[in-house]
Every structure is written in C-alpha cells, then in structure tokens.
Amino acid sequence: MTSTNLKITINAAAGSAAPYEQLRAQIADRARSGRLPAGFKLPTVRGLAEELGLAANTVAKAYRALEADGVIETRGRNGTFVAAAAEGASREAAAAAQAFAERVHRLGLTEAEALAATAEALRARYAH
C-alpha cells in the first residue's frame, strides 16, 4: 500500500511493525529530514486511510502520536500540517534529558552510570 503524495508505504507482512507505527515513523522521518517541509498540509485522516487501504482509526492513531511528538499540528477545520519539527523535537528531547538528569541525580548514579544506562537504552531501542 503506497501513498503517492507522501510516498508512504505500509508493509502488511507478518513481523512488520504495526501499520500505525510504520505511518508515524515515515511521516516523522520525512518531516525531520525536511522532505516534508514545515507547513506542508497532510491529507485528512479519512483521505489517507482510503489511499493506503487502512482503517481511519489507524491513521488517526498515527496522527495523534505525531501531534504529541510535536511533528504535526492540527489547525481545526483548516487541516493538519507539518510543524516546525526540528524545534519541537529539540525542545522535547531537551526536556526529557533534563528530567532524566534530575532522576539519575536523585537515584545517586554517577555521570558514567547514567551515560551507560542511556547508551544501553538507545542500543536496545535502535536494534529493532
């Protein structure tokens, strides 16, 4: 299943990530790389669902996750647009890093222990 406008491809094969996650990841990647520029208007949930052969709820779930991550923004009846993703992602990452730093400090971990825990979590996350 492919979206011609966004060049989104959903792999329905067993063992693939869930369709909403594939959709979320592809839109996020294109927004962060600039292939989908800030201000780009995304298709409606229903329109994209029909184009990709997915349930509307699947597309809506991906859009909600992207909005929560600051990648896209909904402007009421005007539609859904790519946000200034780099700024949103950077702010979110900085806030998460600050929260992590405060937590490991309360736990009494050294900087080396905190960095090792972070590296291990990232290795585990990106190993998929």
Steps between C-alpha positions, in 0.01 A plus 500: 500500500652834397402865533609677182506851651698413811680195359384296800519122470332269749639147524224264608731196523515307824780621723474858374428783741134585551360709211443807721865481616626468142292803402612700806867419444496583128327836546729589792810405300391705199410800717827493694708456185322789328348284224167612645557869571347688791156616396440206262130411515439133569202311361194461719488191718225352288670591173835348596329191643320444169815562298705252706222246551511544878230556760440865585575420865847376399584829328344700785717313752813583298397866470436521877846357573662740253316794654605394851862490374471849353552379143159609371235744614127507442350838421134425549302492176802625306665159522813332625843639418864412553621706796843655536605148596864563576409761759232284659719191503794693644286651776350161583842333507643775722210466744537121509874530554450747785245272666737205460792695646292597803380142549847339483632764738225411753587133453863574581643378171829635373519674166673192353223271630231730360671517160543120495129453577410744223729332247353158584142629466580657162672182377196297602260745335685526170583129476153434358 
